[in-house]
């Protein structure tokens, strides 16, 4: 009885081992290369996550490739710019195993694993960072920095890795350090650039002030011209009305003079002012009623 139980347990263990050796799983972040007797072809790529079957391990070998983004950082390296200035650069690159078409097979045929690929890529990436040397220092430091273009040039140089089953996703410059011999030159150029910007702003301000001044003068001239024209119109109307009054008053000059004296008298006494004057002077003679009667009678007799 004990022997029977032992045999059954043994068979179960063997069965489990056989089943285990004939299955493998693919994670969501993996692609698997299944080689048969050490050979691979297009059918060897397994991309679908989940449980898959295979022939026993001595027939089929399973190689898992992580498809997540990988970070590669370079050490600090010295690069000479196009204007012969020395800068110290550190960059980074995000990359992953190319899962499209033959990408996994290309990667598998060249690298044993991700770690080996990183070791090889580090050297190539450091060499690609020399693309920064195609730019001048002023271009890298200006307000419209050429660093994005430099990073794009580095990425373009790494695009050749597609033949090795590697897909560069992005590259960047994480540090840009000046050597002591370059610092003085950088300071001088920055000061010169600021002075240039200040001169440009000053020139633009003066031009703007001149424009505002010209507009103000033009506006003032228009207002003065309009005011002059309007004043001339009012003056012309006044002269026309004055001519009408003069024509009317010329019909009876004595009456006109009398009305003028009356108007003058009203204005003189409009402020409740007490004035002691002789009444023999006009227009105060008008206050002498007897004189007024004599003037009226004299005027009547003349008529």
C-alpha positions in Angstrom: 0.0 0.0 0.0 2.8 2.4 0.9 4.6 1.6 -2.3 1.5 2.4 -4.3 1.0 5.7 -2.6 4.7 6.6 -3.2 4.4 5.6 -6.9 1.3 7.8 -7.3 2.9 10.8 -5.6 6.0 10.3 -7.8 3.9 10.2 -10.9 2.1 13.4 -9.9 5.4 15.1 -9.2 6.8 14.0 -12.6 3.6 15.1 -14.3 3.8 18.5 -12.7 7.4 18.8 -13.8 6.5 17.8 -17.3 3.7 20.3 -17.5 5.9 23.0 -16.0 8.6 22.2 -18.5 6.1 22.5 -21.4 4.6 25.9 -20.4 5.8 29.4 -20.1 4.2 32.8 -19.3 4.6 36.2 -21.0 4.2 39.3 -18.8 2.5 42.5 -20.1 5.9 44.2 -20.3 7.8 41.4 -22.0 8.3 39.8 -25.4 9.6 36.2 -25.5 12.0 34.5 -28.0 11.4 30.8 -28.1 14.3 29.0 -29.7 14.1 25.4 -30.9 17.3 23.5 -30.8 19.1 26.9 -30.6 17.5 28.2 -33.9 15.0 31.1 -34.2 12.8 32.5 -36.9 9.8 34.8 -37.2 7.5 32.3 -35.4 9.9 32.4 -32.4 8.6 35.8 -31.3 5.8 35.6 -28.7 4.2 39.0 -28.0 0.8 38.1 -26.5 0.8 38.1 -22.6 -0.4 35.0 -20.8 0.3 31.3 -20.6 1.8 29.5 -23.6 2.9 25.9 -24.4 6.2 24.7 -25.6 8.2 21.5 -26.1 10.3 20.3 -23.2 13.2 22.5 -22.1 15.8 20.4 -23.9 13.9 21.2 -27.2 12.6 24.7 -26.7 14.5 27.4 -24.8 12.7 30.6 -23.6 14.3 34.0 -23.5 12.4 36.9 -21.8 13.1 40.5 -23.1 11.8 43.4 -21.0 10.1 46.0 -23.3 9.8 48.8 -20.7 11.7 52.0 -21.1 15.3 51.8 -20.1 17.4 54.7 -18.8 21.0 55.1 -20.0 23.2 57.9 -18.5 26.6 58.9 -19.8 29.5 60.0 -17.5 30.7 63.6 -17.7 32.6 64.0 -21.0 34.5 66.9 -22.5 33.2 68.2 -25.8 34.7 71.0 -28.0 32.2 73.3 -29.5 32.3 74.6 -33.1 34.0 77.9 -31.8 36.7 75.8 -30.0 35.3 76.2 -26.5 35.5 73.4 -24.0 32.3 72.2 -22.2 31.7 69.2 -20.0 28.5 67.4 -20.9 26.4 64.7 -19.3 23.4 63.2 -21.2 20.8 60.6 -20.9 18.8 58.4 -23.3 15.5 56.5 -23.0 15.3 53.4 -25.0 13.5 50.1 -25.3 13.6 46.8 -27.1 12.0 47.3 -30.5 8.9 45.0 -30.5 8.0 45.8 -34.1 8.5 43.2 -36.9 12.0 41.6 -36.5 13.1 43.9 -33.7 13.1 41.2 -30.9 15.1 38.8 -33.1 17.6 41.4 -34.0 18.1 42.2 -30.3 18.3 38.6 -29.3 20.9 37.8 -32.0 23.2 40.6 -30.7 22.7 40.8 -26.9 22.3 38.2 -24.3 20.2 40.5 -22.1 19.3 44.1 -21.2 22.5 44.5 -19.1 24.8 43.6 -22.0 22.9 45.9 -24.3 23.3 48.8 -21.8 27.1 48.2 -21.6 27.3 48.4 -25.4 25.0 51.4 -25.8 26.9 53.5 -23.3 30.0 53.7 -25.5 27.9 54.5 -28.6 25.9 57.1 -26.7 29.0 58.9 -25.5 30.3 59.0 -29.0 26.9 60.5 -30.2 27.2 63.3 -27.7 30.0 64.7 -29.8 27.2 66.1 -32.0 27.0 68.9 -29.5 30.4 70.0 -30.9 28.7 71.0 -34.2 27.1 74.0 -32.4 28.8 77.2 -31.2 28.8 78.0 -27.5 26.7 81.2 -28.2 24.1 79.0 -29.9 23.8 76.7 -26.9 23.5 79.6 -24.4 21.4 82.1 -26.3 17.8 83.0 -25.4 16.7 80.7 -28.2 19.0 77.9 -27.1 20.0 75.3 -29.7 20.1 72.6 -27.1 16.8 71.0 -28.4 18.4 70.9 -31.9 21.6 69.4 -30.3 19.6 66.7 -28.5 17.7 65.9 -31.8 21.0 65.5 -33.6 22.2 63.1 -30.9 18.9 61.1 -31.2 19.2 61.0 -35.0 22.7 59.6 -34.6 21.4 56.8 -32.4 18.6 55.9 -34.8 21.0 53.4 -36.4 20.5 51.1 -33.4 17.2 50.1 -35.0 19.2 47.4 -36.9 20.1 46.0 -33.5 16.6 45.7 -32.3 16.9 48.8 -30.1 14.5 51.8 -30.4 15.9 55.1 -29.0 12.9 57.0 -27.7 14.5 60.3 -26.6 17.8 61.9 -25.6 18.6 64.9 -23.5 21.4 66.9 -21.9 21.1 66.7 -18.1 24.3 68.8 -17.3 26.3 71.4 -19.2 29.4 72.5 -17.2 32.0 75.1 -18.2 35.6 74.6 -17.6 37.5 77.3 -15.8 39.1 78.5 -19.0 35.7 78.8 -20.6 33.9 80.5 -17.7 35.6 83.9 -18.3 34.8 83.7 -21.9 31.2 82.8 -21.1 30.9 85.7 -18.7 32.3 88.1 -21.2 29.9 86.9 -23.9 26.9 87.1 -21.5 27.8 90.7 -20.6 28.2 91.6 -24.2 24.8 90.0 -25.0 23.1 91.9 -22.2 24.6 95.1 -23.4 23.4 94.4 -26.9 19.9 93.6 -25.6 20.0 96.8 -23.5 21.0 98.8 -26.6 18.3 97.2 -28.6 15.7 98.0 -26.0 16.9 101.5 -25.7 16.8 102.0 -29.4 13.3 100.5 -29.6 12.2 102.8 -26.7 13.5 105.9 -28.5 11.8 104.9 -31.7 8.6 104.3 -29.8 8.9 107.7 -28.1 9.5 109.4 -31.4 6.5 107.6 -32.9 4.3 108.7 -30.0 5.7 112.3 -30.3 5.0 112.4 -34.0 1.5 111.1 -33.5 0.9 113.7 -30.8 2.2 116.5 -33.0 0.0 115.3 -35.9 -3.0 115.1 -33.7 -2.3 118.6 -32.2 -2.0 120.0 -35.7 -5.3 118.5 -36.7 -6.9 119.9 -33.6 -5.4 123.3 -34.2 -6.5 123.3 -37.8 -10.0 122.3 -36.8 -10.1 124.9 -34.0 -8.8 127.6 -36.4 -11.4 126.7 -39.0 -14.1 126.7 -36.4 -13.0 130.1 -35.0 -13.0 131.5 -38.5 -16.5 130.2 -39.0 -17.6 131.9 -35.8 -15.8 135.1 -36.6 -17.4 135.2 -40.0 -20.9 134.7 -38.5 -20.1 137.4 -35.9 -19.0 139.8 -38.6 -22.2 139.1 -40.6 -24.4 139.7 -37.6 -22.3 142.8 -36.6 -22.8 144.1 -40.2 -26.5 143.6 -39.8 -26.6 145.5 -36.5 -24.5 148.3 -38.0 -26.8 148.6 -40.9 -29.8 148.8 -38.6 -28.1 151.3 -36.3 -26.9 153.5 -39.2 -30.6 154.2 -40.0 -30.8 156.4 -36.8 -27.4 157.3 -35.5 -28.6 159.4 -32.6 -30.8 156.5 -31.3 -27.8 154.1 -31.7 -25.6 156.4 -29.6 -28.4 156.7 -27.1 -28.7 153.0 -26.8 -25.0 152.6 -26.5 -24.9 155.1 -23.6 -27.9 153.2 -21.9 -26.0 149.9 -22.3 -22.9 151.4 -20.8 -24.9 152.9 -17.9 -26.5 149.5 -17.1 -23.2 147.8 -17.0 -21.6 150.4 -14.8 -24.5 150.2 -12.3 -24.9 146.4 -12.4 -22.9 145.8 -9.2 -24.8 148.0 -6.8 -22.1 150.6 -6.9 -22.6 154.1 -5.5 -20.9 156.7 -7.7 -20.9 160.5 -7.2 -20.4 162.1 -10.6 -21.4 165.3 -12.3 -24.3 164.8 -14.6 -23.0 167.0 -17.4 -20.9 164.1 -18.8 -22.4 161.3 -20.8 -23.7 158.8 -20.0 -24.4 160.2 -16.6 -26.2 163.2 -18.2 -29.0 160.7 -18.9 -29.8 160.7 -15.1 -30.7 164.4 -15.4 -34.4 164.2 -16.5 -34.6 167.8 -17.4 -31.6 167.5 -19.7 -33.2 164.4 -21.2 -36.4 166.4 -21.9 -34.4 169.2 -23.5 -32.5 166.7 -25.6 -35.7 165.1 -26.7 -37.4 168.5 -27.4 -34.3 169.7 -29.3 -34.3 166.5 -31.4 -38.0 167.0 -32.1 -37.5 170.6 -33.1 -34.7 169.6 -35.4 -37.0 167.2 -37.1 
